[in-house]
Amino acid sequence: MRSAKRIFLFLAVNFLVVITISVVLNLLNIRPFIEAHGINYYSLMIFCLIWGMGGAFISLALSRQMAKWLLGVKVIDPTTESPDSKHLLETVYKLAKNAKLSAMPEVGIYESSEVNAFATGPSQKRSLVAVSTGLLNRMNQDELEGVLAHEITHISNGDMVTMTLLQGVVNAFVMFLARILAFASSGIGKQRENSSNSSYMSYYLFVMLFEVIFMVLGSLIISWFSRQREFRADRGGAFLAGKNKMVSALEALQNFHKRKDLSAEKPALQMLKISSSKKGGLLTLFATHPPLEVRIERLKNS
């Protein structure tokens, strides 16, 4: 039942993105970019920017709600009388105040045996910090505070918006370059009025081929930047909670990861979390998080 709900939500969000962007393109009077004389580069650029950036920002706007739906995050009521929930709220609020956030984030808990946490949301005023029950049950107070400080730093640094901007720019460039190269490779630009259906078919096939190639290359850039933001969040977490607590949190995560492989976790959510499963070889280039041992060593030497 939960899987069916997730599939429905995924399809609904993508449908919303397609409809919204199509309406925007129509309102801006963006016409087909392949014309009789060739490519209208201005129309193509606007088309790619709207699709690339629009999809990324719609996803960002819905990120907080989607996290609640997909993971079943239960937001803690600020007036809760539960000692554990109240303590978690107070810890997050203390760190948020020290980080000088413009507003207190929502704090939530989701049922999962994984030991992890994440922060998401389109802005500081609409942010969410969520922790798993596995983390709450298996980490001590110092380790928990280190994890939460790391997530608060993500919010303070505006990492969600920065990653969305980067993803949107990469999306736009991928679409733009793929269509230019597909136009040149398919031959439909030579004598467009005599172009056959097979030429248009080859054009669309080339578009898909080049998009896959450029998306792989773009993923390298996005993954590299994501790893850098993790290092920054570790340093920020050390500043807010203390270096010892941040190091202890990372060491605890390292120990938990040695006992359990998280590769089956949802990959779409891994970029949000404080750690992800270990990758080796070339796959390291596509990892959104640096190896925990590297993060620990760098933090100790900072």
C-alpha positions as CSV (number, residue, x, y, z in Angstrom):
1,M,0.0,0.0,0.0
2,R,2.8,2.4,0.9
3,S,4.7,1.6,-2.3
4,A,1.6,2.3,-4.4
5,K,1.2,5.6,-2.6
6,R,4.8,6.6,-3.3
7,I,4.5,5.7,-7.0
8,F,1.3,7.8,-7.2
9,L,3.0,10.8,-5.5
10,F,6.0,10.5,-7.8
11,L,3.7,10.4,-10.9
12,A,1.5,13.2,-9.6
13,V,4.5,15.5,-8.9
14,N,6.0,14.9,-12.3
15,F,2.6,15.5,-13.9
16,L,2.4,18.8,-12.0
17,V,5.8,19.8,-13.2
18,V,5.0,19.1,-16.8
19,I,1.7,20.9,-16.7
20,T,3.2,24.0,-14.9
21,I,6.1,24.3,-17.2
22,S,3.9,23.8,-20.3
23,V,1.6,26.6,-19.1
24,V,4.6,28.9,-18.5
25,L,6.0,28.2,-22.0
26,N,2.6,29.0,-23.5
27,L,2.2,32.2,-21.5
28,L,5.7,33.3,-22.6
29,N,4.7,32.5,-26.2
30,I,7.8,30.2,-26.7
31,R,7.4,28.6,-30.1
32,P,9.1,25.5,-31.5
33,F,12.8,26.2,-31.8
34,I,13.3,24.2,-35.0
35,E,12.4,26.5,-37.8
36,A,12.7,26.5,-41.6
37,H,16.1,28.2,-41.6
38,G,17.5,26.0,-38.7
39,I,17.5,26.4,-34.9
40,N,16.1,29.5,-33.2
41,Y,18.8,29.6,-30.5
42,Y,16.9,32.2,-28.4
43,S,13.8,30.0,-28.2
44,L,15.9,27.0,-27.5
45,M,17.7,28.7,-24.7
46,I,14.5,29.9,-23.1
47,F,12.9,26.5,-23.5
48,C,15.8,24.7,-21.9
49,L,16.1,27.3,-19.0
50,I,12.4,27.0,-18.2
51,W,12.4,23.2,-18.3
52,G,15.8,22.8,-16.5
53,M,15.3,25.4,-13.8
54,G,11.6,25.1,-13.5
55,G,11.6,21.4,-12.8
56,A,14.4,21.8,-10.2
57,F,12.7,24.7,-8.4
58,I,9.2,23.0,-8.3
59,S,10.9,20.0,-6.8
60,L,12.6,22.3,-4.2
61,A,9.3,24.0,-3.4
62,L,7.7,20.6,-2.7
63,S,10.7,19.0,-1.0
64,R,9.6,19.4,2.6
65,Q,6.1,18.1,1.9
66,M,7.5,15.2,-0.3
67,A,9.8,14.2,2.5
68,K,6.9,13.9,4.9
69,W,4.8,11.9,2.4
70,L,7.6,9.6,1.1
71,L,9.2,8.8,4.5
72,G,6.2,9.3,6.7
73,V,7.9,12.1,8.7
74,K,5.8,13.1,11.8
75,V,6.4,16.7,12.7
76,I,6.7,17.3,16.4
77,D,4.2,19.7,17.9
78,P,6.1,22.6,19.6
79,T,3.7,22.2,22.6
80,T,4.4,18.5,23.0
81,E,4.6,17.1,26.5
82,S,6.7,14.0,25.4
83,P,10.1,14.3,27.2
84,D,12.0,12.8,24.3
85,S,10.3,14.9,21.6
86,K,10.6,18.0,23.7
87,H,14.3,17.4,24.3
88,L,14.8,16.9,20.5
89,L,13.0,20.2,19.8
90,E,15.0,22.1,22.4
91,T,18.3,20.8,21.0
92,V,17.4,21.8,17.4
93,Y,16.1,25.2,18.5
94,K,19.3,25.9,20.5
95,L,21.5,25.0,17.5
96,A,19.2,27.0,15.1
97,K,19.5,30.0,17.4
98,N,23.3,29.7,17.6
99,A,23.3,29.5,13.8
100,K,21.2,32.7,13.7
101,L,18.5,31.1,11.5
102,S,15.8,33.6,10.5
103,A,13.1,31.1,11.7
104,M,13.0,27.8,13.7
105,P,12.8,24.8,11.4
106,E,10.1,22.1,11.7
107,V,11.4,19.0,13.5
108,G,10.2,15.6,12.6
109,I,10.8,11.9,13.2
110,Y,10.4,9.1,10.8
111,E,10.2,5.3,11.4
112,S,13.3,3.6,10.1
113,S,16.0,1.3,11.4
114,E,18.6,3.3,9.5
115,V,20.8,5.7,11.5
116,N,20.4,8.9,9.7
117,A,19.0,12.4,9.5
118,F,18.4,15.1,6.9
119,A,17.4,18.7,6.3
120,T,15.3,19.9,3.5
121,G,13.0,22.8,2.5
122,P,13.1,25.8,0.1
123,S,14.2,28.4,2.6
124,Q,15.2,28.9,6.2
125,K,11.7,29.9,7.1
126,R,10.3,26.7,5.4
127,S,12.9,24.1,6.5
128,L,12.6,20.7,8.0
129,V,15.0,18.7,10.1
130,A,14.1,15.0,10.3
131,V,15.7,12.2,12.2
132,S,15.1,8.5,12.1
133,T,14.0,6.4,15.0
134,G,17.1,4.3,14.5
135,L,19.3,7.3,15.1
136,L,17.3,8.4,18.2
137,N,17.5,4.9,19.7
138,R,21.2,4.2,19.0
139,M,23.0,7.6,19.5
140,N,23.9,9.3,22.7
141,Q,23.2,12.9,23.4
142,D,26.6,14.2,22.2
143,E,26.4,12.2,18.9
144,L,22.8,13.3,18.3
145,E,23.8,17.0,18.8
146,G,26.6,16.6,16.3
147,V,24.3,15.2,13.7
148,L,21.7,17.9,14.3
149,A,24.4,20.7,14.1
150,H,25.4,19.3,10.8
151,E,21.9,19.5,9.4
152,I,21.3,23.0,10.8
153,T,24.4,24.1,9.0
154,H,23.0,22.8,5.8
155,I,20.0,25.1,6.3
156,S,22.2,28.0,7.4
157,N,24.4,27.7,4.3
158,G,21.4,27.5,2.0
159,D,22.6,24.2,0.6
160,M,19.2,23.1,-0.6
161,V,18.8,26.2,-2.8
162,T,22.4,26.1,-4.0
163,M,22.1,22.4,-5.0
164,T,18.8,23.2,-6.8
165,L,20.4,26.1,-8.7
166,L,23.3,23.9,-9.8
167,Q,21.0,21.1,-10.8
168,G,18.8,23.5,-12.8
169,V,21.8,25.0,-14.6
170,V,23.1,21.5,-15.4
171,N,19.7,20.4,-16.6
172,A,19.4,23.4,-18.9
173,F,22.9,22.9,-20.4
174,V,22.3,19.2,-21.0
175,M,19.0,20.0,-22.8
176,F,20.6,22.8,-24.8
177,L,23.7,21.0,-25.9
178,A,21.9,17.7,-26.6
179,R,19.5,19.4,-29.0
180,I,22.1,21.3,-30.9
181,L,24.3,18.3,-31.4
182,A,21.2,16.1,-32.3
183,F,20.1,18.7,-34.9
184,A,23.6,18.7,-36.4
185,S,23.9,14.8,-36.3
186,S,20.5,13.9,-37.6
187,G,20.7,15.9,-40.9
188,I,17.3,17.6,-40.6
189,G,18.9,21.0,-40.8
190,K,20.3,20.5,-44.3
191,Q,17.0,20.8,-46.2
192,R,14.3,20.9,-43.6
193,E,11.4,21.1,-46.1
194,N,12.5,17.8,-47.5
195,S,13.3,16.1,-44.2
196,S,11.8,12.7,-43.8
197,N,10.1,11.2,-40.8
198,S,13.3,9.0,-40.4
199,S,15.3,12.2,-40.0
200,Y,13.1,13.4,-37.2
201,M,13.2,10.0,-35.6
202,S,17.0,10.0,-35.7
203,Y,16.9,13.6,-34.2
204,Y,14.9,12.4,-31.2
205,L,17.1,9.4,-30.7
206,F,20.2,11.6,-30.8
207,V,18.6,13.9,-28.3
208,M,18.1,11.0,-25.9
209,L,21.6,9.7,-26.5
210,F,23.3,13.1,-25.9
211,E,21.2,13.8,-22.9
212,V,22.3,10.6,-21.2
213,I,25.9,11.3,-22.0
214,F,25.8,14.9,-20.7
215,M,23.7,14.0,-17.7
216,V,26.4,11.5,-16.6
217,L,29.0,14.2,-17.0
218,G,26.8,16.7,-15.2
219,S,26.3,14.3,-12.4
220,L,30.1,14.3,-11.8
221,I,29.9,18.1,-11.2
222,I,26.8,17.9,-8.9
223,S,28.3,15.0,-6.9
224,W,31.6,16.8,-6.5
225,F,29.8,20.0,-5.2
226,S,27.6,17.9,-2.9
227,R,30.7,16.3,-1.3
228,Q,32.2,19.8,-0.7
229,R,29.0,21.0,1.0
230,E,29.3,18.0,3.3
231,F,32.7,19.0,4.4
232,R,31.4,22.6,5.0
233,A,28.5,21.2,7.0
234,D,30.9,19.1,9.1
235,R,32.9,22.3,9.9
236,G,29.7,24.2,10.7
237,G,28.5,21.4,12.9
238,A,31.8,21.4,14.8
239,F,31.4,25.2,15.3
240,L,27.9,24.9,16.6
241,A,28.1,21.7,18.7
242,G,31.9,21.4,19.3
243,K,34.5,19.5,17.3
244,N,34.4,16.5,19.7
245,K,30.7,16.0,19.3
246,M,30.8,16.3,15.5
247,V,33.7,13.8,15.3
248,S,31.9,11.5,17.7
249,A,28.7,11.6,15.5
250,L,30.7,10.8,12.4
251,E,32.5,7.9,14.1
252,A,29.2,6.5,15.4
253,L,27.8,6.7,11.8
254,Q,30.9,4.9,10.6
255,N,30.4,2.1,13.0
256,F,26.8,1.7,12.1
257,H,27.6,1.6,8.4
258,K,30.1,-1.1,8.9
259,R,27.3,-3.3,10.3
260,K,24.7,-2.4,7.7
261,D,24.7,-1.8,4.0
262,L,22.4,1.1,3.1
263,S,22.6,0.6,-0.7
264,A,18.9,-0.4,-0.7
265,E,17.8,3.0,0.7
266,K,16.0,5.3,-1.7
267,P,18.7,6.9,-3.9
268,A,16.6,10.0,-4.5
269,L,16.8,10.9,-0.8
270,Q,20.5,10.0,-0.1
271,M,21.7,13.4,-1.1
272,L,19.7,14.9,1.7
273,K,21.0,12.7,4.5
274,I,24.1,13.0,6.7
275,S,25.7,9.9,5.2
276,S,25.2,7.4,2.4
277,S,26.4,3.9,1.6
278,K,30.1,3.5,0.9
279,K,31.1,3.3,-2.8
280,G,34.4,2.3,-4.3
281,G,36.4,2.8,-7.5
282,L,34.9,5.0,-10.1
283,L,31.6,5.1,-8.3
284,T,33.3,7.4,-5.7
285,L,33.1,10.1,-8.3
286,F,29.3,9.9,-8.3
287,A,29.0,9.7,-4.5
288,T,27.1,12.6,-3.0
289,H,28.9,12.2,0.4
290,P,32.6,11.7,1.0
291,P,33.7,8.6,2.8
292,L,33.2,8.9,6.5
293,E,36.8,8.2,7.3
294,V,37.9,11.1,5.1
295,R,35.4,13.4,6.7
296,I,36.6,12.4,10.2
297,E,40.2,12.8,9.3
298,R,39.7,16.2,7.7
299,L,37.6,17.4,10.7
300,K,40.2,16.3,13.2
301,N,42.9,18.1,11.3
302,S,41.0,21.3,10.8
